[in-house]
Structures are given as structure tokens and as C-alpha cells.
Amino acid sequence: MERIKTMKTECIPKYARIKKWLLEEIARGRYAGDKSVPPERELAVRLRVSPMTVRRALQELVAEGIVIRRRGRGKGTFVRDIPGSGATPRSAASPAIRRIGAVHAYDWETLRTSPVFFLTFMEIQAECSRRGISFEFLPLAGASGPAAPSLAELARERGCRALVVLDWGRPDALIEAQDAGIPVVVAGPFQETLPLSFVSPNDFQGAYAATKHLLSLGFPDVAMVSARKWDARVTHDREAGWRFALGRLPGEGEELLYRVGRRSGQPGQSFEEMASELEAEFARRPPPQAIFARDGLFARAAAAALGKLGKSCPADHSIACAGSFFENGGWPRFTSACVDDGAIGREVVRLAEDLASGHLASPVGILLPMRVVEGDTTQRAREGR
């Protein structure tokens, strides 16, 4: 039997916590295809809440176009197969734009298997629904190939007055679309060095806050688990925030920095490989009792590596990270610096409207504040340890 945790934020309504949990389950693919969301009463018993609480959370997801209810034969609540279509807008207000297109480097099915990008997509879709805006996933097949239309042409063909970028490997195509008069907003921590508008977490601030939190618990020093790919801006900013919180200049404290993963230009590395690599590094260079991880994946790899060495979290080592997305799935809820729920969706849509209406001119960058939410992986340092 599961219980939805309060995350030490009693001001968040219970139905909103249920909704967030359901979004994470959807992002993991738990209810993909013909597998329906469990009935309200079943979820209520499982999560130890009232059926009315579950019903309100599901009503929110229906209104935002995330799930649909089917009646009659094959009835139930299902994740919407066609993204962004058929949502019932909540607001009768006249928005500055009627339709926004979403761009991703791969097809819809690939996006659905990437929890981070899929959660961002659902956040934006929910905000579009609240504002009465249609949100459509634009197929990659229509934006690539020698005879294919440009992104700007594809956007105009679909009636999209702005584009939201979730992931994209061709920045030149994005800049061409922007130059052609279609506002482009990047949603997430990549490509902010290009002349494109973006909404991203303030990664420097998040790393600084998480590291400071560990220091405030009485730990004299904090190690960092980071990525070996140095070309990612998020890596630069989070390492800089960690160093700044410790009062160290670049290059100082290298004995406390653990890099894992493939180098730039190489294929990605599996979680098991990352954990094994960290296990070897921790055995060679034992970390201090506090560890800041680049993100939730690195935090889990660190916890797994410590477990293989006979150490536990937080009894032996406290771990905090930035940008952790999931609270369950067999892992403890990590203490993390993160943006408020829904913040990326709200700011992305607001910025797209302002750019499309001419109230702002590209490029515009928005950094969202990150705050530390305590989880189950940190505790006060014990004397004598």
C-alpha cells in the first residue's frame, strides 16, 4: 500500500499531490496503450485518500487533455493517444495565439518514453488548456529531408503561431524559423547560449542551494557527482554553484569531484554502467558523508554505488541533487532543488504569447528559481562520524 508524501509542503492540496503522482506514473509509461488508469476507488485505497480527492485529480487531468474517459464497452480512464488534440479549454478568455506547436528531435513514441521531456510536454499542454490554446505535436517527418518544408512552413501549415522546443539537434533550423517570424521558445536546460528564447531552471542557484543545505546539516564538506560531458551548460552551471557554495574556485577541490558517463560525441551510458563506474571511484576515493549529485539519475547511481560498498543513505551518506523528477519507483525520495510544479509550463506559454503578440522581441531568457525540497536521503550529521 502506498502513501503520497507531503514533501514538507502542507500548503499543497492533497488532490494536487495525487495529480503530480499520476503525471509521473503516466510519464513512466505505466498506463500506456490499452492499459487504463486504475478506478477511483482502487486508487483511493492504494493511496490512502478519499475517492473525492482522486476524482478531483483525475478531473484536472481530463480538463487539461492528458487523459480521456471512455464510456460503454472498454470503459475507463486512458492516456490520450493523440497529443494536444481534443482538450477542453478551461478559460473563455481570448488568447493572443490559438495554437502552439511542440518540436522534439524524435517521434511521439520516443518522446513518450522520455519521462523528463514528457512531463514538460504535459505541463505545457495543461497550461495551454487553461488558456484556451491548442497545443500540437509537430511530426519530425514533416521537418526533415531535402524536399521537406522548413519548420516555419510546417508551423504555418498547421496554424501554429509559435513553437516550443523540447529537444532538437539542429539549432540552425530553429533560428531559421525564428528569423521567418515564428517565435521559438526552448523549454528546458539546453541551447540557452544560442539567440533563442528559453525558459529553464536556474541551475547555478539550484546547485548552490542544495550544497548549502547539506552544509547547514553540519557536514564539513560536500562531494559532487557530475557528468563527463562538459559541453552541457547544465553541467557547467551546477558545478559552478557547487563550487561557489563551498567557497572554492574552478580547479579547486578536484578530489571531491566524481565524473561518470560517456564523453561528448559518444552514445549514452546505462544506469548500471554509471553505478559500476561510481562504485569503483568510491572504492578508490571514499567520498565524504555528504554528496551533491548533478541530477536525479546521478543521485540514484551514487546511492546504488554506495549500497554495493555496504553503505546506506542517509545513515552513512546524505545525498541531495538538483532537478529530481520522480518520488517512487523503488528509490527513496531524494532531497532536491527543483522548480515549482507547473512553473515551466506557465512561463513557456506566457512567453510564447508575449513573443507572438509582439509584446516582447526575441531572444528572451527566463531562469526559474529553484528551492530545496527535503526528502528521505538527507539527515543531520552525527557527531564523531
N, C-alpha and C positions, 0 to 999 in steps of 0.2 A: 504494500500500500504506500502510495506516495503522498507527499505533502508539499504544497507550494510554499517556498520560503519567503519571508518578508524582506530579505535583503537589507534589514535595518532601515527601511523607509516606510514607516507606518502610514505616511500621508498618501501612499499609492493605494487606490481602491483595490479590493480583492479581485473584482472581475477583471481589472486591468492586468493583474499579475497572472490570472488564468489565461487571458488573451495572449500575453507575451509568451507563456509556456507553450500554448498551442501554435503560435507562429514558429517557435523553434522546432517543435515536432514536425510541422509542415516542411520547414526548411531542410530537415534531415531526411525527408522523403518517407516518413512513417505512414502517410496517408496518400501515397501516390497511386495513380491509375484508378482501379475499381475499388480500392480499399477505402472505406468511408471512415470519417471521424467517429469515434465511439458515441453512443447515445448520451444525452444529457445526464440521465440518472446514473449511468455507469461511470461517467467521468466524475460526477459529484461524489460518489462513494470512493472512487480511487483517489481523489484529491482532497477528500475530507472537507468539502464545502457544500453549500446548498445547491439544489438544481437551478434555482433562480440565478445564482451567481454564474454558473456555467452558461445558462441560457443567454444572459446579457453579453458575455464574452463572445459567444457564437453569433449573436445578432450583430455585434460590431463587425465581425469578420465577413458576414453576409453583406452588410451595408457597404463595406469597403471593397467588395468584389473579390475577396480572397477565396471564399468558399460559396457553394450554392447548395440549396436544399432541393432534393428531388422527392416528388410525391408518387404514390401508387407503387407499381411493381419496381423493385430495385430502389426503393426509397432510402433516404439517408442524407447525410451532410458530406459533400465531396469537395476536394480542392478543385478550383476551376481549371479546366484544361486549356482554354484559350485565354491567355493573359490579357488583362486590361479591357476585355470586352464585356458588355452586359452589366457592368456595375451600376447600381442605383445611386446617383449623386445625392448627398445629404443636403447640399446647400442650393437654394434657389437664386443665389446671387449671380450676377453676370461676370464671369472671369475675363481677364484680359486675353486669354487664349483658350481655345476649345479643345485642343488636342496636343499632347506631348508624345514624342517618340522615344523609346528606350533603345540604346545601342549596346550590344555586347559582342565580344570578339568571336563568340561561337554561337551555336544554335540554341533554341529554347530549352531543349532537353539537357544540354550541357550546363546551361545557367541553373536549371532546377537542381543539379547535383552539386552546386557550389553554395553551401549554406550562407556564407558571408554575402555574396552578391545577391542571392535570392532573398535574404532578409531585407537588404537595401531596396530591392525591387518592390517588395511588398509594402515597405514603409512609404515609398513614393506613390505607389498605387493607392494606398489608403488616404494619403493627403490629397491626391487628385480627386478621389471620390468626395471627400469633404468639401472641396472647392468647386465641384461640378465640372471637372475637366476629364476628358477621355485620355487614357494612358495606354499606349500601344507598343508592343514589342516589334521592332522592325527586323525582318529577316536578313541575316548576313548575306544570303544568296543574292539578294537584290542590291547589295552594295559592294560587290567584288567581281572580278573578272574583267577582261578587256572591253567587253561590249555592255557591261552593266552600267546602270545610271549611277551618278555620284550620290553621296549621302544627302546633299541638298536637294537633288532631283527626287530622290526617294521620299524625303520628308515632305516635299510639296505634293507629290503624287498621293501620299496618304493623308494630306491635310494637317500635318504637324507643323506648328509654328515655332517649336523649339525641340532640341534633342538633349536627352540625358544620357551620359556615358557611364556604363557600369564597368566595362573593361574593353580595351581596344588596343590593337598592336600597331595601328597606322595613324600616328598623330597628324601626318600631313593631310589625310582625308578629313579629319576633324577641323583643322584650321581652314581648309578649303570651304567646308560647309559654313563655318563662321563668317568667312570673307564674302560668301554668297548671300549673306543676310539671314541665316538660320542660327539663332543663338544656341551655343553649346555649353552645357554645364556638366562638369565631371563630378560624379558622386563617389567620393572616397579618396583614399590617400595615394593617388598616383598622378603623374604628369602635371603637377602643380607648377613646375618650372617652365612649362610652355605658355604661350599667350592665350590661354583658355580660362574661362571662368570655372571655379570649382567650389565645392563645399566639402570640407574634410575635418576630421578630429584634429585638435591641436596636440600633435604627438609629443612635442617637446614638453608642453605643460603636463600631459598625462604621465610621461616617464618621470618627470621631476616630482609630481605629486605622489606617485606610487613609491618612489625611492624614499622620499621624505617620510612617508607613512611608516615604512619599515624602520627607518632610523628613530622615529618617535616611539616605537615599541621597545627601544632600549638596545638595539643591535648596533655594535660599534662600526660595522662595515657591511656593505651590500655588494654582492657579485651580480653580474649581468650575463644572461644567456641571450645571444643575439644571432643574427643571420650572417652567413659568409658572403652573401650577395651585397656588395657595398654600393651598387648603383641605385638602390631603392631609397627614396627620400625618407620614407618612414623609418628606415634603419638609421640614417644619419640623425634625424631629429630625436628619436628615442634614446640613442646612445648619448647624444649631447645633453638631453635632460637628465639622464642618469649621472653623467659626469658633473653637471652643474650642481645637482643636489648633494653630491659628495665633496664638492669643492675642488675637483681635480680638472686639470687642463687636458686637452687632447693628447693622447700618448701616455698619460699617467695612469697608473692603476691597471696596466695591461694584464697583470697576473690575476685580476679578478674578472676578466672578460673571457667568456667562452663562446666561440663561434662554431656553429654547426650548419649543415645544409650544403647544397651544391654552390659552386661559384657561378658568376654571371655567364650567361650563354649556355649553361648546362641544364639538362632536364631536372625537374623537381625531385625531391627526395622524400621517401616514405617516412611516416611517423616512426616506424620500427627502426629504420636506419638512423634517424635523428637521436632516438633514445639510446641506441647502442653506442653511437659516437659520443654522446654526453656521458654515458656510463664509463667509457674509457678515459675521458678527460677528467671526470670527477675522481676516479681512482688515482690518476696521476697527479692531479692538483686538487685536493679536497677543498670544496667551497666553504665560505663562512656560513653562519647559521641563517643568513637572510639572502634571498636571491630575487632579483627583478628579472622577469622574462619579457622579451620583445612583444609577445602576444600570447593568446591562449594556447596555441599549438606548441610554442616553445615552453610554456609553463607545464603543460602536460608531459612533454618529453623530459623535462627536468625532474618532475615528480616520479615518472616511470624509472628514470635512471637511478635516482636515489633509492627507490624501492628495491631495485636489483642489487644495490650495495648494502641492503639491510637497514636503510634509513627510512624514516617516515616523515610525513608532512601533516601538521606543523610541529609535531613533538620534537623532531631533530632539526628541521629546517623550515622556516617560514618562506612562502613563495607568493609574490604578487606579480601582476602583469598589467599590460595595457590592452584595451580593446577585446576583452574576453566576451564571447557571444553566448555560450551555452552553459547552463547551470546543472545539467544532469548528464545522463548517458554513461553512467558508471564512473564518472570522475567527481571529485569534490568541487564545490562552488568556489572558484578562485577569487581571492581579493583582487580587484581590478580597478584601474582608472578607465572610465568609459564616458561616452556622451549620454545624455538623457534619452530615454526611449522615444523614438519618433522624431528626434531633432533633425537628423539628416534629411528625412523625407520632407519635413516642413520647410526647411531652408532651401532645399533644392528646388521645390515647386515655386516657392516665393521668388527666388532669384530668377528662375526661368520666366515667370510672369513679368517681372520688372524689366528684364532684358528685351523680351518680345514687345512690350508696350513702349519701349524707348525711355523708360524712367531711369535706366542705367545703361552704360555703354561697356561692352566687353573690353578687356577681361576684368572680372571681379572675383576676388578670393575671399572666402569666408572660413575662418577657423573656429570650430565649435569647442567650447570649454569642456574639459574632462574632469570628472570628480571621482574620488576613490569610494568604491562600494565594498565594504568588508564582507569577506566570505569565510570559508572554513579552512583556509590554508595559511592563516597567519595568527600568531598569538604573541603575547609579550615575552621578551627574552627572559630566561630564567637565570638567576644569579649562579655563578660558578660553572656555567656551561661553556 
